[in-house]
Amino acid sequence: MAHARTPSPTVPAARAAAERSRSARRPAPRRAGLGLTTLLATLVLAGCAGFSPDGGRDRVQALARERTGLDVRTPHDEPTRAAARERVDQLLGSPLSAEAAAEIALLNNPALQAAQAGLGIAEAERVRAGRLPGLTFGFSRMSGHDGLEIERALGVNLLGLLTLPQTSRIGQQRFEQAQWQLAADTVALAAEARKAWIQAVAARQLLRQAERVHEAADTAHTLAGRMAEAGHFSPLERLREQAFRADASAALTRARHQAQATREALVRALGLQAQHGRLQLPDRLPELPARAPDEPTLEQTALARRLDLQAARQGAEASARTLGLSGQTRWLDGLHAGLVRQSTADGSARGWELEAGLPLDALAGSSTRAEAAARHAQQLQQLAALEVQAQSEAREAGSAYRAAWELARLYRDEVVPLRQQISEQQLLLYNGMLASVFDLLADAREQAQAVSGAIEALRAHWLAAADLQLALQGRSPGALGAPGPATSPAAASRGDAH
């Protein structure tokens, strides 16, 4: 910025004439005009950075579609929200599938829409990084014995202009990092909706099974009471039947609450409000796949496909560019270029000026560069830690999936069929008057426990499948639970203790 000169009140006429002579030798207006043209052209080019038509959402949608199989566009304005509400109503009109639950979550979950608004913030920062800061304007008016002197200056941050390509690229990388992160959130939400659906459907199955067990316990309790009154039942045997009925009642109470709790968790994942009453669930989980899919390259798949890793890599690249930029500009606090026009009583003159600041921070060791270096080192170490975590989680999720599939297959192919055969043999003994009705009831309890274990094993399999997909393509699935049902084969065989 130009600095106005203060005329001395005692300047003699000769020095005033010399000043007029120097003013006459200042740069010609033509050169100043050329500088103004260059400045305006630079400003036009610098202002070309603008908002994308889709706000970056199309890329996020493509990334999520590759990993979820769902071609869903998250609503962002009133027309798309109206279309989303119509689609949600359509999906709620029939029993919900796991894929339909994931689609509703992507269309309707407010948390995901809030994250999408964050993408708009990231794009605004990208546009701001690609545009030149505003012009600076200076004006000074000095009056004294020599008359009036007016000076006007129009300036631009030249350092910002020179570093514009780098800052623009940093802003672009930050925006791409936000896209990767939003895609990871989208994939994680779809997985969360699928898992909530699995839990809700399994809890519904287990509730029906608990109701059947409780009904059998009621029957046994009534029969035991009548036989005890007739003197055909010992007090110990009646107490055992009463204890079994109490256990069945407690299990039924827990199953009812679990069914309601898992349903509400599904409602939250789907973002339902008034429509939650229309939510219909199927009667049972999908059947177990015929074979477990082979995943020979789990670690490589996770490193190449996980969205949180891609976001971390973009952040590391942006921090590297920021570090390089701080190293190039640490000796300048600012570099301004401007056009100057000076008017006095004797005439006017035009020209240009440069103004640079030398930061004291750079002389004592730049804290800005030290901060940028520390942030870059932090990003690199976080990326390395995330890569280790991704590979480990891929191995763990693969192991959990294979174990869950094996357990579910064991229940489906061996445990439940064996219990059914035992029940058939027990019925033959009863028909031959070689077993009592209480032997039939005890066998029914054992068979019910085996069926409950099979449902829990199937639930664990589908949850492990969702965690595996998330660990390979989305982000960390969190703590991976041990596969298998809460009721083990050993526990199922203890029904005769009642």
C-alpha positions, -999 to 999 in steps of 0.1 A, spaced: 0 0 0 13 34 -9 22 59 19 14 95 14 43 120 19 38 148 43 49 181 27 72 202 49 59 237 56 94 251 49 101 236 15 116 263 -8 103 269 -43 133 253 -58 126 220 -41 89 222 -51 100 226 -87 122 196 -84 93 176 -70 72 186 -100 100 175 -123 102 141 -106 65 137 -109 68 143 -146 93 114 -149 70 88 -131 57 58 -151 34 67 -180 -3 61 -177 0 35 -205 21 13 -183 -2 17 -154 -31 8 -176 -13 -23 -187 -8 -33 -151 -44 -28 -144 -54 -50 -173 -31 -77 -160 -45 -74 -125 -81 -77 -137 -72 -107 -159 -56 -124 -129 -86 -117 -108 -110 -132 -134 -89 -163 -137 -86 -167 -99 -124 -163 -95 -130 -193 -118 -132 -217 -89 -169 -224 -83 -194 -248 -69 -201 -281 -86 -236 -286 -99 -242 -317 -77 -222 -305 -47 -200 -335 -48 -228 -359 -41 -226 -379 -73 -191 -392 -64 -203 -401 -29 -232 -419 -44 -210 -438 -68 -186 -449 -41 -214 -460 -18 -232 -479 -47 -200 -499 -54 -199 -511 -19 -236 -515 -9 -253 -524 -42 -279 -496 -35 -284 -469 -60 -298 -444 -35 -294 -406 -37 -296 -390 -3 -322 -361 -4 -308 -326 -2 -337 -303 -11 -375 -303 -10 -382 -321 -43 -358 -349 -35 -371 -351 1 -407 -355 -13 -396 -383 -36 -377 -399 -7 -408 -398 15 -429 -414 -13 -403 -442 -17 -402 -448 20 -440 -451 22 -438 -476 -7 -412 -498 11 -431 -497 43 -462 -511 26 -449 -547 27 -428 -567 51 -393 -552 52 -362 -569 38 -327 -562 48 -320 -544 15 -352 -523 19 -341 -514 55 -308 -502 42 -325 -482 14 -349 -465 39 -319 -456 61 -301 -439 33 -332 -420 22 -345 -411 56 -318 -410 83 -314 -374 96 -278 -380 108 -267 -389 72 -284 -358 59 -265 -338 85 -233 -354 73 -242 -345 37 -246 -308 48 -210 -311 61 -200 -320 25 -214 -286 14 -193 -269 40 -162 -287 27 -170 -276 -9 -174 -240 3 -139 -242 18 -126 -257 -15 -141 -228 -35 -127 -203 -10 -92 -219 -12 -94 -215 -50 -103 -179 -51 -81 -148 -46 -88 -128 -14 -105 -95 -20 -88 -63 -32 -74 -38 -8 -81 -1 -13 -62 28 3 -69 65 4 -49 93 19 -54 131 19 -27 154 30 -28 192 31 -2 218 41 16 249 29 23 232 -4 -14 226 -10 -34 194 -12 -21 160 -20 -44 130 -25 -33 94 -31 -54 64 -40 -42 28 -42 -58 -5 -53 -39 -36 -43 -40 -74 -43 -22 -100 -22 5 -111 -46 17 -139 -24 -18 -153 -23 -19 -151 -61 15 -169 -65 5 -197 -41 -31 -200 -55 -24 -233 -74 -11 -250 -42 -39 -237 -19 -65 -246 -45 -51 -281 -47 -50 -284 -9 -87 -273 -8 -95 -299 -35 -79 -327 -15 -97 -316 16 -130 -318 -3 -121 -352 -17 -113 -364 18 -148 -352 29 -163 -371 0 -145 -403 11 -156 -398 46 -192 -392 37 -192 -423 15 -178 -443 45 -206 -429 67 -231 -440 40 -218 -475 39 -216 -477 76 -252 -466 80 -264 -492 54 -246 -519 74 -260 -506 107 -296 -507 92 -290 -543 80 -277 -554 114 -306 -537 132 -330 -555 108 -312 -589 116 -315 -583 153 -351 -573 151 -362 -602 130 -342 -627 151 -357 -613 183 -392 -617 168 -384 -653 160 -370 -659 195 -401 -643 210 -424 -668 192 -401 -696 204 -403 -684 240 -440 -682 238 -442 -718 226 -419 -729 255 -440 -709 280 -471 -726 266 -455 -760 271 -445 -751 306 -480 -740 315 -494 -773 302 -468 -792 323 -476 -771 353 -513 -778 351 -508 -815 345 -484 -817 374 -508 -801 397 -536 -825 388 -514 -856 392 -501 -843 425 -536 -840 438 -543 -876 427 -511 -887 445 -493 -897 413 -466 -870 414 -439 -865 440 -435 -830 456 -399 -828 441 -412 -835 406 -439 -808 410 -414 -783 423 -392 -790 393 -421 -783 369 -429 -751 388 -393 -740 385 -393 -747 348 -425 -726 344 -409 -697 363 -378 -699 341 -400 -699 310 -419 -669 323 -387 -650 329 -374 -660 294 -406 -648 278 -404 -614 296 -368 -609 284 -378 -620 249 -406 -595 248 -384 -567 258 -357 -577 234 -381 -578 205 -393 -543 214 -358 -530 220 -344 -543 187 -374 -530 168 -368 -495 183 -331 -497 173 -343 -505 138 -366 -475 139 -338 -452 149 -315 -466 122 -341 -460 96 -349 -425 109 -387 -432 111 -410 -410 131 -447 -412 126 -443 -441 101 -428 -464 128 -462 -480 134 -463 -492 98 -431 -511 101 -436 -548 92 -410 -575 98 -408 -609 81 -414 -640 102 -379 -654 100 -343 -647 89 -330 -657 55 -318 -692 51 -281 -699 56 -260 -699 23 -251 -733 10 -214 -725 14 -192 -698 29 -177 -675 2 -139 -677 -1 -120 -645 7 -84 -653 0 -72 -617 -1 -90 -601 28 -61 -578 38 -54 -566 3 -91 -560 -3 -94 -539 29 -63 -518 20 -77 -511 -15 -114 -507 -8 -119 -493 27 -133 -458 25 -118 -446 58 -83 -455 45 -89 -435 13 -100 -405 34 -69 -408 56 -47 -409 25 -63 -377 11 -57 -360 45 -20 -371 45 -15 -357 10 -32 -324 19 -10 -321 50 21 -327 29 11 -299 5 4 -276 34 38 -284 48 55 -276 15 36 -243 12 45 -232 47 81 -238 39 80 -217 7 62 -188 23 77 -187 58 99 -157 51 70 -135 39 42 -124 61 25 -111 30 33 -97 -4 10 -71 -19 11 -55 -53 -10 -25 -62 -17 4 -85 -12 39 -72 -25 72 -84 -13 104 -68 -30 138 -73 -15 172 -63 -22 208 -72 4 205 -99 -10 174 -116 -13 137 -111 9 106 -115 3 68 -117 25 39 -108 27 6 -89 41 -5 -56 51 -37 -38 48 -42 -1 62 -72 18 62 -81 55 90 -100 72 76 -121 101 96 -121 133 83 -157 138 105 -169 108 136 -153 123 131 -171 156 122 -204 140 88 -207 122 61 -220 145 38 -222 115 61 -246 97 67 -266 129 30 -269 134 25 -280 98 53 -306 101 38 -319 133 4 -322 117 18 -340 87 37 -364 109 5 -370 129 -15 -377 97 12 -402 85 12 -421 118 -26 -421 119 -27 -435 84 -2 -462 94 -22 -471 124 -54 -473 104 -37 -496 78 -26 -520 106 -61 -518 121 -78 -524 87 -57 -555 80 -63 -569 115 -100 -562 114 -103 -579 80 -86 -611 93 -108 -610 125 -140 -604 106 -132 -632 81 -125 -656 110 -157 -645 128 -177 -650 96 -163 -685 89 -169 -696 126 -205 -682 125 -213 -700 93 -199 -733 106 -219 -730 138 -251 -721 120 -246 -750 96 -240 -773 126 -273 -764 141 -291 -766 108 -277 -800 97 -270 -818 129 -283 -804 162 -319 -796 152 -324 -828 130 -311 -849 159 -335 -833 184 -363 -840 160 -354 -876 157 -351 -879 195 -386 -865 198 -399 -890 173 -384 -918 192 -397 -904 225 -432 -903 210 -429 -940 200 -420 -949 235 -449 -929 249 -473 -947 224 -459 -980 236 -465 -969 272 -428 -970 279 -425 -932 286 -447 -908 305 -462 -875 294 -436 -857 314 -409 -874 293 -426 -859 263 -427 -825 278 -390 -826 288 -381 -837 253 -401 -808 239 -382 -784 261 -349 -797 248 -361 -794 212 -372 -759 218 -338 -749 232 -321 -764 201 -344 -744 178 -336 -712 198 -299 -720 195 -303 -724 157 -320 -690 154 -293 -673 174 -266 -690 153 -283 -679 121 -285 -643 135 -248 -644 144 -240 -655 109 -258 -626 92 -243 -601 117 -208 -615 110 -215 -612 72 -224 -575 76 -193 -569 98 -171 -586 72 -184 -564 43 -180 -533 65 -144 -543 75 -135 -548 38 -151 -518 21 -164 -493 46 -147 -486 79 -140 -501 112 -170 -522 123 -161 -517 160 -157 -545 184 -164 -578 167 -185 -601 189 -178 -638 192 -199 -658 168 -224 -683 178 -257 -685 198 -261 -676 234 -275 -711 239 -247 -737 233 -253 -773 225 -242 -782 260 -267 -758 274 -294 -772 251 -287 -807 264 -293 -797 300 -331 -795 296 -335 -828 315 -323 -810 347 -358 -796 350 
